Amino acid sequence: MLQLRKPSLFFLNLIICVNCSGVLAIDKPKQFKAVRIYKSINIDGKLEELDWTFADTATGFIQTEPLVGKPASFESKVYCLYDDHAIYFGASLLDPEPQRILKELCLRDQTSNSDLFKIFIDSYKSGLNGFLFSVNAAGVQSEAVVSNNNEDEEWNAVWESEITIDQNGWTVEIKIPYSSLRFPKSSVQDWNVQFGREIRRFRETSYWNPIDPLISGWVQQSGNLNDVDGIKSPIRLSVTPYLSAYLNSDYQPDSKVDKFILNPAYSVGADIKYGLNDAFTLDMTLVPDFGQVVSDRRVLNLSPFEIYFNENRQFFTEGTELFNKESLFYSRRIGGLPFNYYKVYDELNPTDELVINPTLSQLYNATKISGRTKNGMGIGFFNAVEAEEYAIIRNEQGVERKFLTNPLTNYNVLVLDHNLKNNSVVSLTNTNVLRNGEEYDANITGGSFELKTKDQKYSVSGRGVLSQKYFADSADFGFSTSYEFSKISGNWTYSLGQVIESANYDPNDLGFLFSPNENSLLTSIDHTQYKPAGSKLQQVNISASSRYTNLYEPFVFSDFYIDLSTFILWKSRDAVGGNVRLEPITTRDYFEPRTADFSRYLAWPVNYTVGGFFSSDYRKAFAMDVNGSYKYFDSEGRFNYDFSISPRFRFNDHFSLFADLNVSRNLKELGYVNKSFADQPIPELKNKDILIGTRNRWVVDNSFSTRYIFNNKMGINLIIRHYWDQVIYRNFGILTDEGNAQLIGYQGLDNSNQPIFNQNVNIFNIDLQYTWRFAPGSDLSIVWKNQIFNQDDAFDAAYFKNIGSLIDAPQSNSFSLRILYFLDYLYLVPHRRKSNSFYQEIDSRRN
C-alpha cells in the first residue's frame, strides 16, 4: 500500500459542531477534485500506480452512528482519477488491528457482517437521487439507484473492484465505466458525491461530507466532485442473451392414470440495454423467463382483500424507481394470474373435466425507457404485451373445447417527474391497460407534489388520482385524493393529513389497493434522541399516531385507533421496543360482509393490543430477534396472540444459518362464510341473509434459510418454508343490522356429517440456488424448486402430523439450469486511446 500522498489543498473550511439535540451545523459542502490520467490503472486493490500519488485526498470522515458528529475512529483517505472511459476511486481505510476487520462473505447485492466502503454519485446534482456503489471487506460488490425514500437494489451495473488487507488496514480500488453511469453533456462535469465507511465491529458508520440524521433526507447532504474534464457519455449498448433448460415434474398420488409426469422444457431470450442519449436508457426483455425466481410466500386468505406479493422478477425490480412514484404500478399484474382465471369454473357442466387452466399469463416482451435530464425532468415509459391464454375443458365424450381466460393485453405506464427547488418534486403518472375483445379497458391518471422549505424542516404534499374503466356500453370513474402537512426534520417531527377514496375508485388493473371508499384523518408525532441521557444508550424514539376513518359513501363512521410505540437502542447494539394500539370505539367493518353497496357491517368490539420486540447484536456469531403481541377484545373468550423468534447462526465467514419461527392464534374470531359452498339450502337462512361464522384459527409459519459462500463470486442459498393454517368453525349466525351474529342451529355439516367450512392447509416450499458469476455481468445458476400445496380434512391433526402428511401430498419439482452472458459494445469493438501528448497539450492550454 502506498503510504505517502501529495498534501491536499482543496478543502473549504468546514465548521462542525454538535448542539444539545445532536444536530450537526454544516457550513458548506466539502469539495473534491478529480485528476485525469493517461495510462490505464490495474484494478488489484493495491494503489501502486504513480498516478495515485498526484490525486487529491478526501479525508476527515464524520460519524452518523454511534456518536453523531464525532470524527471517525480510524482515518480514511479517498482518491479519484479518470480517463476517457471510466472514473477510478481508491480508498485507503486505515485500521490499527487489521486482524479484527470483519469480512463475512455473501452473494452479490446482499449484506453481511463485514466492513464496508461505499460511493454515492449524484451526477445531475439533483439532491434527490443517484447511484450507489459498495464493496465490503470480503470483496463483494453491490450497487443501487437510491433516493431519500427508496433504494432500488435490483439495479445492476458492470464495474470492477478489488480489495487487499495488510498491516495498515484495507484498501479498495474501483473502476466505474461511464457506460454504468448517466451524466449531462458538459465540457466539465461537476457532480455531488459522498463516501461512506462502516467499521462493523464498532457498528460505526461515517461519511466524508457529514450527514445529520435529524435532517430529512441524506442525498442532498453530499459533497462536490469537480474538474472531471472532457468526458463524454459512451455508446451504452449491451445484450445479455440467456439459455434456460428445465426438467419439471408433477406428482399426483390420487391420479388413476399418471401419478408422476415429467415435462422437460427450454427457453431462449435476451435482455437489451441501449443508451438513447446521455440521460435516457432503453431496457427490453425478449421472451422473458422467470422460472428461477424465489417462491412466493403463499397463505390461506380468509379476508375480503387480495394478497400482496413482492416482486421477485429482476426486470420488474431493476430501474423502476420512477414508475413507483405514485404507487400505481404493481408489476405482478403483468404475466400473473389470467384475467378470467376463475370464470372457467362457471362454464363447467356437471360431467365436464377441466384439463388445464394456466395460472400464469405468457409475457411476449416488456420495454422500459427511463432517465432524467440535467434540468431535473425525469421521464419513464413502460410497455408490456401479454399473450392470450386458454383453459381446456373435456366433456364425457372426450371432446375438448377452449375457453379464453386471458385476452391479448397491452400495458402502458408513463411517468413525468420534475425536481424543484429545495429538494421538492412534482410528478404525473398515467397507466393504461388495453384488452383485446369484449373485456373492459382501464386508465389511471395521478399527480402528486411535495414542497419543502429551504431549511428542509417543513413540507406540504398532496396527491390526486382518477381511475377510469371503459366497458362496451358504459364507463366507470373513481378518484382518490390526499394531502399532508409535516415537520420533517429535527428531534421532534409531526404530520397531519387526510386521505379520500371514492366508492368506485379502482386502480387494480395495473396498481394495488386493498380497499376504496374511505375518508381518513391521520396524525402522527415522533421524537428521536441520538444523545439520550445515560452513557449506555445510543438512540431513543417515541412516537404516537392516530387514524379516524369514515366511509366516503355513505358517510358513516368506520374505525378509530391510537398507536403508541417506542424504540431503544443501546451502544451494545441490542435493541428493544414496544407498542400499544387502542381501539376504544366499536369498529364497523364494512368490507367483511362483502356487500357491493356497503350497506352492512360486521362489528369489532372495543380492543387493545400490546406488543414488543427484542433484537440482539448481529455482530455476534449467534443473534436473535423476538417479537410478540396480544390483542384483547371486550368479548368473552375472544383474543389474538402472535409470537415469533428468529435466531441466526454465523459459523464462519462462509457459512450462515437463519430461522424464522412464527405462531399466531385467534380464538372466537368472527368472519364471513360463503354460504354457496353448502351442499343444500340452509333452512334458517334467507337469500338476503349474510352467514357469519365463529372460528378458531391456528397458524404456524416456519422458514429456514442457509447460505454457503465459496468466494465473492460463487455461493449456494437454500430456503425451506412450511406454512400450516388450521381453521375450525364452532358455530354460525346471521349478520344483524347492528353488526353482530345471531346464532342459528346450522352446524356447517354436509350430507355425510362432515364439516364443510373447516380448513387444514399445508404449504411447503424448497428453493435451492447455486450461483456463479463467471464473468462481468454473466451468471450461471442451477435451481431446484419444490412446491407442495395440500388441503385435507385432518382438522384436529397436530403440527408434526401435518408435516408427515406432506410426503404423500401432490407436489411439483423443477430442476433448471440457466446461463446468462453479458455482452458490452465497448468491450466487443476496440477503441483507440488518444496519445499522452494530446492530453498534455490540453492540460497546458488549460493551465
Summary of the structure (lengths in Angstrom):
residues: 847
radius of gyration: 29.6
end to end distance: 31.2
largest distance: 98.4
contacts: 2675
relative contact order: 0.09
helix: 7%
strand: 52%
